[in-house]
Amino acid sequence: MIEVIGVRFKKAGKIYYFDPANLHIALDDYVIVETVRGVEFGKVVIANKQVDEEDVVLPLKKVIRAASDKDKLTVVENKAYADKAFAACSEKIEEHQLDMNLVDVEYTFDRNKIIFYFTADGRVDFRELVKDLAAMFKTRIELRQIGVRDEAKMLGGIGPCGRMLCCSTFLGDFEPVSIKMAKDQSLSLNPAKISGLCGRLMCCLKYENDEYEEAKRELPDLGDHVKTPHGEGHVVGLNILDRLIQIEIPAKERVIEYTLDELIEEGIVTAQGQE
């Protein structure tokens, strides 16, 4: 076992583990740590805890120190510098007539690097832009192309549900989402109804997917022929979450709705599907 703390550098960003270096750091405290990008300022979202060594990538970087009020002021100043850099870079992009959309600008805590995040439909030759920015800011410059999902995460917004975007409020990582998830949940396959602001399938399709998959293993499929207490019939409708099965009974000339438990009691289906 090894003692770690979990640190986030952005709201809803990925959580990284660090060695607390014998410091007891409370939840929601701020710390200064060393990362591959340099010295960074982050928020503690997981307080000191023990984890298995195989669950982390060793060796862990140590926490340099707890953040001071001066460090917090530096973060505010860096944000102001980043806003100015955003305006300057936007002008240079227009000057060079580059087909790219600047999304965000970020200074590392120690101001040794400025990172410019942008989106573009294809590859962009920004070598001249980098030269201009390096001459202007006298520091290391990194231009990083991101996807539309990352753009939505950075910019935020309100989703079709009327709530703030999940990716910008609490989702640390993007999980794969497929059209099969929408089909399994009997949702309209109209792209406008199952796509988020980013134009990709909505992340929330993943939330209930496991429940739907488990329920589908228990229920018969549409069109299956089954025997019921009222005679033989075939499945014409399913309410997956409520475990309700609509069966058309030709002998009765009507559709009867059964619960899964009723059919299990009759021995028609088992807990894992049709017998």
C-alpha positions in Angstrom: 0.0 0.0 0.0 1.1 3.6 -0.7 -0.2 6.9 0.6 -1.5 9.3 -2.0 -3.6 12.4 -2.5 -5.7 13.1 -5.6 -5.3 16.5 -7.3 -7.3 18.3 -10.0 -5.9 21.2 -12.0 -9.2 22.1 -13.7 -12.8 21.9 -12.8 -14.1 18.5 -13.8 -10.5 17.6 -14.9 -8.8 14.3 -14.6 -7.6 13.4 -11.1 -3.8 12.8 -10.7 -2.2 11.0 -7.7 0.7 12.6 -5.9 2.9 11.6 -2.9 1.8 13.8 0.0 5.4 13.7 1.3 4.4 13.3 5.0 2.0 16.3 4.8 -1.5 15.8 5.9 -3.5 17.8 3.4 -7.2 18.4 3.9 -9.9 18.0 1.2 -10.4 21.1 -0.9 -7.0 22.5 0.0 -4.7 23.8 -2.7 -1.2 22.5 -3.3 1.9 23.2 -5.5 3.1 20.1 -7.3 5.6 19.2 -10.1 4.1 17.7 -13.3 5.4 16.9 -16.7 4.4 20.4 -17.7 6.3 22.0 -14.9 5.3 23.4 -11.5 1.5 23.5 -11.2 -1.3 24.7 -8.8 -4.0 22.2 -8.1 -7.0 21.5 -5.8 -7.0 18.4 -3.5 -10.1 16.4 -4.3 -9.0 13.1 -2.6 -7.4 13.6 0.8 -4.6 11.3 2.2 -5.5 7.7 1.6 -3.9 4.3 1.1 -4.1 2.6 -2.3 -2.5 -0.5 -3.9 0.8 0.2 -5.6 -0.5 -1.4 -8.8 -3.3 1.2 -9.0 -0.8 4.1 -9.5 2.1 4.8 -11.8 5.3 4.8 -9.9 7.3 6.7 -9.0 4.9 9.4 -7.8 5.8 13.0 -7.9 5.9 14.6 -4.4 3.8 17.6 -3.3 6.1 20.5 -3.1 4.1 22.5 -0.6 0.6 23.6 0.4 -0.4 26.6 -1.6 -0.1 30.0 0.1 -2.2 33.2 -0.4 0.6 34.5 -2.6 0.3 31.3 -4.8 -3.4 31.9 -5.2 -2.7 35.5 -6.2 -0.3 34.2 -8.9 -3.1 32.0 -10.3 -5.3 35.1 -10.6 -2.5 37.0 -12.3 -1.9 34.1 -14.7 -5.5 34.2 -15.7 -5.3 37.9 -16.5 -2.1 37.3 -18.6 -3.9 34.4 -20.4 -6.8 36.6 -21.3 -4.3 39.1 -22.9 -2.5 36.2 -24.7 -5.9 35.0 -26.1 -6.6 38.4 -27.6 -3.1 38.7 -29.1 -3.1 35.2 -30.5 -6.6 35.7 -32.1 -5.2 38.8 -33.9 -2.2 36.8 -35.2 -4.4 33.9 -36.4 -6.5 36.4 -38.4 -3.3 38.1 -39.6 -1.9 34.8 -40.9 -5.3 33.8 -42.2 -5.2 30.4 -40.5 -8.2 28.1 -40.6 -8.3 27.4 -36.8 -10.5 28.4 -33.9 -8.8 29.4 -30.7 -10.6 27.9 -27.7 -8.6 28.7 -24.6 -5.2 29.9 -23.4 -3.4 28.7 -20.3 -0.2 29.7 -18.5 1.6 27.1 -16.4 1.9 28.2 -12.8 5.5 29.2 -13.1 4.9 30.9 -16.4 7.5 28.9 -18.2 5.0 27.9 -20.9 1.8 29.2 -22.5 -0.5 26.6 -24.0 -2.9 27.6 -26.7 -5.9 25.2 -27.3 -7.5 25.3 -30.7 -9.9 23.3 -33.0 -9.5 22.9 -36.7 -11.0 20.7 -39.4 -7.6 19.4 -40.5 -3.9 19.9 -40.0 -2.7 23.6 -39.7 0.7 24.9 -40.5 1.2 27.3 -37.5 5.0 27.5 -37.6 5.0 31.2 -38.4 2.3 31.8 -35.7 4.5 30.1 -33.1 7.5 32.3 -34.1 5.4 35.4 -33.6 4.0 34.3 -30.3 7.4 33.3 -29.0 8.8 36.7 -30.0 5.9 38.4 -28.3 5.8 36.5 -25.0 9.5 35.5 -24.6 8.6 32.1 -23.2 7.9 28.5 -24.4 4.8 28.2 -26.7 2.7 25.1 -27.2 -0.3 25.0 -29.6 -2.5 22.0 -28.9 -5.2 20.9 -31.2 -8.3 19.5 -29.4 -11.5 17.8 -30.4 -15.0 19.1 -30.2 -15.8 17.2 -27.0 -12.8 18.8 -25.3 -13.9 22.2 -26.6 -17.4 21.8 -25.1 -15.7 20.7 -21.8 -13.6 23.9 -21.7 -16.3 26.3 -22.8 -19.2 24.8 -20.9 -22.8 25.5 -21.8 -26.4 24.2 -21.2 -27.4 20.8 -22.6 -30.8 19.8 -24.1 -31.8 18.7 -20.6 -31.6 22.3 -19.4 -28.6 21.6 -17.1 -25.0 22.6 -17.3 -23.0 20.2 -19.4 -21.9 17.1 -17.6 -18.4 17.2 -19.1 -17.8 20.7 -17.8 -19.2 20.2 -14.3 -18.2 16.7 -13.1 -17.0 14.2 -15.7 -13.3 13.7 -15.4 -12.9 11.5 -18.4 -14.9 10.9 -21.6 -16.2 7.4 -21.9 -17.0 5.7 -25.2 -20.6 6.2 -26.3 -22.2 4.3 -29.2 -25.4 4.4 -31.2 -26.2 0.9 -29.8 -26.8 2.5 -26.4 -29.5 4.7 -27.9 -31.1 1.7 -29.6 -31.1 -0.3 -26.5 -32.8 2.5 -24.6 -35.5 2.8 -27.4 -34.5 6.4 -28.0 -35.2 8.3 -31.2 -32.2 7.9 -33.5 -32.6 11.5 -34.8 -29.1 13.0 -34.4 -30.6 16.2 -33.2 -32.2 14.5 -30.2 -29.3 12.3 -29.1 -26.4 14.7 -29.7 -24.9 17.2 -27.3 -23.6 20.7 -28.0 -20.4 19.2 -29.3 -22.3 17.4 -32.0 -21.3 14.0 -30.7 -23.5 11.4 -29.0 -24.6 12.7 -25.5 -22.4 11.4 -22.6 -25.5 10.7 -20.6 -26.5 7.8 -22.9 -23.8 5.9 -20.9 -25.3 6.5 -17.5 -28.2 4.0 -17.6 -26.7 1.7 -20.2 -25.6 -1.0 -17.7 -29.1 -1.1 -16.3 -30.6 -1.6 -19.7 -28.2 -4.3 -20.6 -28.9 -6.2 -17.4 -32.7 -5.8 -18.0 -32.4 -7.0 -21.6 -30.7 -10.2 -20.5 -33.7 -10.9 -18.3 -36.4 -10.1 -20.8 -37.5 -11.9 -24.0 -36.9 -10.0 -27.3 -39.5 -8.3 -29.4 -41.1 -10.9 -31.7 -40.4 -13.8 -29.5 -43.1 -16.4 -29.2 -44.0 -17.3 -25.6 -46.6 -19.2 -23.7 -48.7 -17.3 -21.2 -51.5 -18.1 -18.7 -53.9 -16.8 -21.4 -52.4 -18.8 -24.3 -49.6 -18.5 -26.8 -48.6 -15.2 -28.1 -45.7 -13.1 -29.2 -43.9 -10.1 -27.7 -45.0 -6.8 -29.2 -43.7 -4.3 -26.6 -41.2 -4.0 -23.7 -40.8 -1.5 -20.9 -37.3 -2.4 -20.0 -36.8 -0.4 -16.8 -40.1 -1.4 -15.3 -39.7 -5.0 -16.6 -43.1 -5.0 -18.3 -43.8 -7.2 -21.3 -46.7 -6.7 -23.8 -47.8 -9.9 -25.4 -50.3 -10.2 -28.2 -52.6 -13.2 -27.7 -54.2 -14.2 -31.0 -56.7 -16.4 -29.2 -57.9 -13.5 -27.1 -57.5 -11.0 -29.9 -55.9 -8.5 -27.6 -52.6 -7.4 -26.1 -51.9 -8.3 -22.5 -49.2 -6.7 -20.3 -47.3 -8.9 -17.9 -44.6 -8.1 -15.4 -41.4 -10.1 -15.6 -42.1 -11.6 -12.1 -45.5 -12.9 -13.3 -43.9 -14.8 -16.2 -41.1 -16.1 -14.0 -43.7 -17.5 -11.6 -45.4 -19.2 -14.5 -42.1 -20.7 -15.5 -42.3 -19.0 -18.9 -39.1 -17.0 -18.5 -36.2 -17.3 -16.1 -34.2 -14.5 -14.5 -31.9 -14.7 -17.5 -34.4 -14.6 -20.3 -36.9 -16.8 -22.2 -36.9 -20.6 -21.5 
